[in-house]
């Protein structure tokens, strides 16, 4: 699995990078054919919930894009990975029916 991270409008701390990497690795437990994960973390200056995280996950034949915003990057990452886990489980069930 290729792993790419890009931060926009801020410099990430090691704690955030480690959190993202650990949660991204756990995604392979739900689906083992993940090709790549692109992660974009953005600091938006418009309101209080200004930490946005976007995951673009590529698997054979599909691409999942999930974007969540909250008041902390850790919470946004958790919400995004939970959503992707559900998508991967649904995709796996769909493949098993075929």
N, C-alpha and C positions, 0 to 999 in steps of 0.2 A: 504494500500500500504506500503510495506516495503521499506525503504530507507537506502542504504549503501553508504558511501563515503570513499574513500581511496586516500591519496595524496602520490605521489612517488617523491622523491628527493627534497622535500621542505616542509615547515610548513605553512599551509594555515592561512590566517587572517580571522577574524570573518566576515568581509564584504563579502569576497568570499563565505564563507559557507552560509551566509544568502541569497546571490544572487542565489546560486545553489538550496537551499531549496525552495525559492519562485518560481523559474522557474519550478522546479520539481512538485510542488503542482499544478501549472497551467495545467500540462499535463492531470490531471484527468478531466478537463473540456472538453477535446476532446474525452476521452474514460474512462469510469468509472470502468472498470474491470481490471485495472492494478494490477498485483500481486506484482511486485517488480521492483525497479530501483537500479542498481549498477552504481556508478559513480567513475571513475578513473581519477584523474588529475595528469599529469606528467610534470615535467620540464626536457626538453631535451636540452643538452648542445651543440648541433651540429650547430645551425644557429640562425638567428635573430627571426624567427617565431618558438619559442621553447616552447610554452605553448600548451600542448595537453590535450584535454578532451574527454573521452570516456564514453558513456552511454550504458548500457545493460538493456533494458527494457523488462520485461516478462509480457505477457498477456496470457490468456488461448489459448493454441495451437500454439503460436507464440513467437518468441524472436527477438527483433530488436536490432542491434548493430550499433551505429553511432559514428564515431571518427572524430574530427576536430582539426586543429592546426592553431594557429594565434599568434600575438605578445602580446596578453593579455588573461588571463584566462576568464575574463568576456566576451570578444568577442567570444572565443571558446565555452563557455557555451551557449551563445545566438544562435550561428550558429547550435550547436547540438540540442538544444531544438526546434528551428524552423524546422529542418529536421525531428525530431521525430513527431512534430505536423502534418506535411504533411503526414508522414507514417501512423499515427493513423487515419487521415481523410480518406486516401485511403483504409485502412483496414476496417473501418466502412462502407464505400460505398460498398466494396466487400461483406461484410456480409449481407447488406440489399438487394443485388441482388439475394442472394441464397434463 
